[in-house]
Amino acid sequence: MAATLADLYNDNSSKLAAFGLVASAYVLCKFMWTVGRGIATYFVGPALGLSADLKKAGAWAVVTGCTDGIGKAYAFQIAKKGVNVVLISRTQSKLDELAKEIETKYQVQTCTIAADFTDCSKIYDKIRDAIKGLEIGTLVNNVGMALPYPEYFVELPDRDQILQNMIHVNMSSVTMMTSLILPDMVQRRRGYVINIASGAAEQPLPLFNIYSATKIYVDYLSKSLHEEVHGKGVTVQVVRPNFVATKLSGIRKTNLITPSPNTFVSSALATLGLSTSTNGYWIHAVQSYVVSWVVSMKAAHFLFLRIRKAALKRIARKNKGN
């Protein structure tokens, strides 16, 4: 048997060598293409002023989940470009405060809509009425919900309610807000839809399974919609951030791999018009590329188990103190 295998190898050694050479060349070319595309998207394109001009798309933008984190940064930076902003979030007092700050700082108009995206019963009729007649050129579907810490599906507290809320906030909101606004963009043949997914959409994540699954829905929906409408003057971009220092992530300190919301959004907005599928921030793109080659689902499971253990200890100490 060994002799047979050796003879087979010897007879086909030149073919195997050629195959290995072609495979290596393919991997190298793919790597070089990825690097070149990343440099063009995050550095060269923005430096040459090739990013999208939101003002040309329409006088108004809509931002959901806008009173904290990434959504708030999008609202400020879009207003800075001279575009009026419809601000949608749950708490009216926070909306009023944000609207006043934006109007004072950038001399643009704002419109506020208090809406709880966990309740799908009537909020979209309310939003439709509030934005009627506005020329909306940009939609940022940012509102999102995550678990406070990694947890097994069967051990989620109030599991049924959490699952329904996460599906409504992470999936239904993107779908329904796009349904409200995209048809007018297509009719005018211009517009931008920016959907905030997550790096969690790039592979299955045990203990964060529902969050990961809802975000890959956003990713797939965005890519398929863009294929449908890009020939009609409309761009649908999906943004997959990794860790950003926000309330949702629970991270407070910023560093090279965990930017502030303003730093992240400045980078992500600069990719609009250059890429329809982006991590938004160059170091996040590098992270995702490395993770795709190195980190398996089992490794992610092990990591989240450690995070879960630490979180449960903090909760136990807090409850003991109370």
C-alpha positions as CSV (number, residue, x, y, z in Angstrom):
1,M,0.0,0.0,0.0
2,A,2.8,2.4,1.0
3,A,4.6,1.6,-2.2
4,T,1.5,2.2,-4.2
5,L,1.0,5.6,-2.6
6,A,4.6,6.5,-3.2
7,D,4.4,5.5,-6.8
8,L,1.2,7.6,-7.2
9,Y,2.9,10.6,-5.6
10,N,6.0,10.2,-7.8
11,D,3.9,9.9,-11.0
12,N,1.9,13.0,-10.2
13,S,4.5,15.1,-8.3
14,S,4.8,17.7,-11.1
15,K,1.0,18.1,-11.1
16,L,0.8,18.4,-7.3
17,A,3.6,21.0,-7.4
18,A,1.8,23.0,-10.0
19,F,-1.4,22.8,-7.9
20,G,0.4,24.0,-4.8
21,L,1.9,26.9,-6.8
22,V,-1.5,27.9,-8.2
23,A,-3.1,27.7,-4.7
24,S,-0.3,29.7,-3.1
25,A,-0.6,32.3,-5.9
26,Y,-4.4,32.5,-5.3
27,V,-4.0,33.0,-1.6
28,L,-1.3,35.7,-2.1
29,C,-3.4,37.5,-4.8
30,K,-6.5,37.4,-2.5
31,F,-4.4,38.8,0.4
32,M,-2.9,41.6,-1.8
33,W,-6.3,42.5,-3.2
34,T,-7.8,42.7,0.3
35,V,-4.9,44.9,1.5
36,G,-5.1,47.1,-1.6
37,R,-8.9,47.5,-1.3
38,G,-8.6,48.4,2.4
39,I,-6.0,51.1,1.7
40,A,-8.2,52.5,-1.1
41,T,-11.3,52.5,1.1
42,Y,-9.9,53.8,4.4
43,F,-7.1,56.1,3.3
44,V,-6.7,56.9,-0.4
45,G,-10.4,57.4,-1.3
46,P,-11.2,59.8,1.6
47,A,-8.0,61.7,1.1
48,L,-8.9,62.3,-2.6
49,G,-12.4,63.5,-1.6
50,L,-14.2,60.5,-3.2
51,S,-16.5,59.9,-0.2
52,A,-20.3,60.4,-0.7
53,D,-21.7,63.9,-0.5
54,L,-24.8,63.5,1.7
55,K,-26.1,67.0,0.9
56,K,-26.6,66.1,-2.7
57,A,-28.7,63.0,-1.8
58,G,-31.4,65.1,0.0
59,A,-32.0,67.8,2.6
60,W,-32.8,65.4,5.4
61,A,-31.3,62.4,7.1
62,V,-33.0,60.0,9.5
63,V,-31.0,58.4,12.4
64,T,-32.5,55.8,14.7
65,G,-31.0,55.0,18.1
66,C,-29.5,58.5,18.0
67,T,-29.2,59.6,21.7
68,D,-26.1,57.5,22.6
69,G,-23.0,56.0,21.1
70,I,-22.6,55.4,17.3
71,G,-26.1,56.8,16.5
72,K,-25.4,60.0,18.3
73,A,-22.1,60.4,16.5
74,Y,-23.8,59.8,13.1
75,A,-26.4,62.5,14.0
76,F,-23.7,65.1,14.8
77,Q,-21.5,64.3,11.9
78,I,-24.3,64.3,9.3
79,A,-25.6,67.6,10.7
80,K,-22.0,69.0,10.5
81,K,-22.3,68.4,6.7
82,G,-25.2,70.7,6.6
83,V,-28.0,68.1,6.4
84,N,-31.1,68.4,8.5
85,V,-31.7,65.4,10.9
86,V,-34.7,63.4,12.0
87,L,-33.8,62.1,15.4
88,I,-35.6,58.8,16.5
89,S,-35.0,57.2,19.9
90,R,-37.0,56.1,22.9
91,T,-36.7,59.0,25.3
92,Q,-38.2,62.4,24.4
93,S,-36.2,64.4,26.9
94,K,-32.9,63.0,25.5
95,L,-34.1,63.8,22.0
96,D,-35.0,67.4,22.9
97,E,-31.6,67.9,24.5
98,L,-29.8,66.4,21.4
99,A,-31.9,68.4,19.0
100,K,-31.1,71.7,20.7
101,E,-27.4,70.9,20.8
102,I,-27.4,70.1,17.1
103,E,-29.4,73.1,16.0
104,T,-27.2,75.4,18.0
105,K,-23.9,74.0,16.9
106,Y,-24.6,73.4,13.2
107,Q,-27.6,75.7,12.3
108,V,-29.6,72.9,10.8
109,Q,-33.2,71.8,11.3
110,T,-34.2,68.8,13.4
111,C,-37.3,66.7,13.9
112,T,-37.7,64.4,16.9
113,I,-39.7,61.3,17.1
114,A,-40.0,59.3,20.4
115,A,-40.3,55.6,19.5
116,D,-39.7,52.4,21.3
117,F,-38.6,49.8,18.7
118,T,-39.4,46.9,21.0
119,D,-43.1,47.8,20.3
120,C,-44.0,47.2,16.6
121,S,-47.7,47.9,17.0
122,K,-48.0,51.5,15.9
123,I,-44.6,53.2,15.8
124,Y,-44.1,52.9,12.1
125,D,-47.4,54.7,11.3
126,K,-46.3,57.4,13.7
127,I,-42.9,57.7,12.0
128,R,-44.5,57.7,8.5
129,D,-46.8,60.6,9.5
130,A,-43.9,62.6,11.1
131,I,-41.6,62.3,8.1
132,K,-44.2,62.9,5.4
133,G,-43.1,65.5,2.8
134,L,-39.5,65.5,3.9
135,E,-36.8,64.9,1.2
136,I,-34.9,62.1,3.0
137,G,-31.6,61.4,1.3
138,T,-29.9,59.4,4.1
139,L,-31.2,56.8,6.4
140,V,-29.0,55.4,9.3
141,N,-30.5,52.3,10.8
142,N,-28.5,52.2,14.0
143,V,-30.8,51.3,16.8
144,G,-29.7,48.0,18.3
145,M,-29.9,45.7,21.3
146,A,-27.4,43.3,22.8
147,L,-27.2,41.1,25.8
148,P,-25.5,42.7,28.8
149,Y,-23.1,39.7,29.0
150,P,-22.6,36.3,27.1
151,E,-25.2,33.8,28.2
152,Y,-26.5,30.4,27.2
153,F,-29.8,30.5,25.2
154,V,-31.6,28.3,27.7
155,E,-30.4,30.3,30.7
156,L,-31.5,33.8,29.5
157,P,-33.5,35.5,32.2
158,D,-37.0,36.5,30.8
159,R,-35.9,34.6,27.7
160,D,-39.1,35.0,25.6
161,Q,-39.3,38.8,26.2
162,I,-35.6,39.3,25.5
163,L,-35.8,37.3,22.3
164,Q,-38.8,39.2,21.0
165,N,-37.3,42.6,21.9
166,M,-34.0,41.8,20.2
167,I,-35.7,40.6,17.0
168,H,-37.9,43.7,16.9
169,V,-35.0,46.1,17.6
170,N,-32.3,44.5,15.5
171,M,-34.2,43.1,12.6
172,S,-37.7,44.6,12.3
173,S,-36.5,48.2,12.8
174,V,-34.1,47.9,9.8
175,T,-36.7,46.2,7.6
176,M,-39.6,48.6,8.4
177,M,-37.6,51.8,8.4
178,T,-36.1,50.9,5.0
179,S,-39.6,50.0,3.8
180,L,-40.8,53.5,4.8
181,I,-37.9,55.5,3.1
182,L,-36.3,53.5,0.3
183,P,-39.2,53.7,-2.2
184,D,-38.9,57.5,-2.3
185,M,-35.1,57.3,-2.7
186,V,-35.6,54.9,-5.7
187,Q,-38.2,57.2,-7.2
188,R,-35.8,60.2,-6.9
189,R,-32.9,58.0,-8.0
190,R,-30.6,59.1,-5.2
191,G,-30.1,58.2,-1.6
192,Y,-28.0,56.3,1.0
193,V,-29.1,53.7,3.4
194,I,-26.6,52.9,6.1
195,N,-27.3,49.8,8.2
196,I,-25.3,49.2,11.3
197,A,-24.6,45.5,11.8
198,S,-21.7,44.2,13.8
199,G,-18.5,42.2,13.6
200,A,-20.6,39.6,15.4
201,A,-22.2,38.9,12.0
202,E,-19.0,37.5,10.6
203,Q,-19.2,34.1,12.3
204,P,-21.6,32.2,14.6
205,L,-21.0,33.2,18.2
206,P,-22.1,30.8,21.0
207,L,-23.5,32.6,24.0
208,F,-24.2,35.6,21.8
209,N,-26.1,33.5,19.3
210,I,-29.3,35.7,18.9
211,Y,-27.3,38.9,18.6
212,S,-25.0,37.4,16.0
213,A,-27.9,35.9,14.1
214,T,-29.9,39.2,14.0
215,K,-26.8,41.1,12.8
216,I,-26.1,38.7,10.0
217,Y,-29.7,39.3,8.9
218,V,-28.8,43.0,8.6
219,D,-25.7,42.1,6.7
220,Y,-27.5,39.9,4.1
221,L,-30.5,42.2,3.8
222,S,-28.2,45.2,3.1
223,K,-26.1,43.3,0.5
224,S,-29.1,41.9,-1.4
225,L,-31.0,45.3,-1.3
226,H,-27.9,47.1,-2.7
227,E,-27.8,44.7,-5.6
228,E,-31.5,45.5,-6.3
229,V,-31.2,49.3,-6.1
230,H,-27.7,50.4,-6.9
231,G,-28.6,50.7,-10.6
232,K,-31.3,53.2,-9.6
233,G,-29.0,55.7,-7.9
234,V,-29.3,54.4,-4.3
235,T,-26.5,52.9,-2.2
236,V,-27.2,50.5,0.7
237,Q,-24.1,50.2,2.9
238,V,-23.7,47.7,5.7
239,V,-21.2,48.7,8.5
240,R,-19.9,45.9,10.8
241,P,-18.0,47.6,13.8
242,N,-16.1,45.6,16.3
243,F,-15.7,47.0,19.8
244,V,-16.4,50.8,20.1
245,A,-16.5,52.6,23.4
246,T,-20.2,52.9,23.9
247,K,-22.9,52.1,26.4
248,L,-24.0,49.1,24.3
249,S,-20.6,47.5,24.4
250,G,-20.0,48.4,28.1
251,I,-16.5,49.7,27.2
252,R,-15.5,53.1,28.5
253,K,-11.8,53.5,27.7
254,T,-10.7,54.1,24.1
255,N,-7.6,52.9,22.5
256,L,-6.3,51.9,19.0
257,I,-8.6,48.9,18.6
258,T,-11.6,50.4,20.6
259,P,-12.2,53.9,19.2
260,S,-14.6,56.5,20.5
261,P,-18.0,56.7,18.6
262,N,-16.8,60.0,17.0
263,T,-13.6,58.5,15.7
264,F,-15.4,55.4,14.4
265,V,-18.2,57.3,12.7
266,S,-15.8,59.8,11.1
267,S,-14.0,56.8,9.5
268,A,-17.2,54.9,8.6
269,L,-18.8,57.9,6.9
270,A,-15.6,58.5,4.9
271,T,-16.1,55.0,3.4
272,L,-19.6,55.8,2.1
273,G,-19.5,55.9,-1.6
274,L,-16.3,53.8,-1.6
275,S,-17.5,50.6,-0.1
276,T,-20.9,49.0,0.4
277,S,-19.7,46.5,2.9
278,T,-17.3,47.8,5.5
279,N,-16.0,47.4,9.1
280,G,-16.0,51.2,9.2
281,Y,-12.6,51.6,10.8
282,W,-9.3,50.3,9.4
283,I,-8.1,48.5,12.5
284,H,-11.5,46.7,12.7
285,A,-11.0,45.6,9.1
286,V,-7.6,44.1,10.1
287,Q,-9.1,42.4,13.1
288,S,-11.9,40.8,11.1
289,Y,-9.5,39.6,8.5
290,V,-7.3,38.0,11.1
291,V,-10.2,36.5,13.0
292,S,-11.6,35.0,9.8
293,W,-8.3,33.0,9.4
294,V,-7.4,32.3,13.0
295,V,-10.4,32.3,15.4
296,S,-12.8,29.4,15.3
297,M,-16.3,29.2,16.7
298,K,-15.0,27.0,19.5
299,A,-12.3,29.6,20.4
300,A,-15.1,32.2,20.5
301,H,-17.1,29.9,22.8
302,F,-14.2,29.6,25.1
303,L,-13.6,33.4,25.2
304,F,-17.3,34.2,25.9
305,L,-17.4,31.6,28.7
306,R,-14.6,33.5,30.5
307,I,-16.4,36.8,30.0
308,R,-19.7,35.2,31.2
309,K,-18.0,33.9,34.3
310,A,-16.5,37.3,35.2
311,A,-19.9,39.0,34.6
312,L,-21.7,36.6,36.8
313,K,-19.2,37.2,39.6
314,R,-19.7,41.0,39.3
315,I,-23.5,40.5,39.5
316,A,-23.2,38.3,42.5
317,R,-21.0,40.8,44.3
318,K,-23.4,43.6,43.5
319,N,-26.4,41.6,44.7
320,K,-24.5,40.7,47.9
321,G,-23.7,44.4,48.5
322,N,-27.4,45.3,48.2
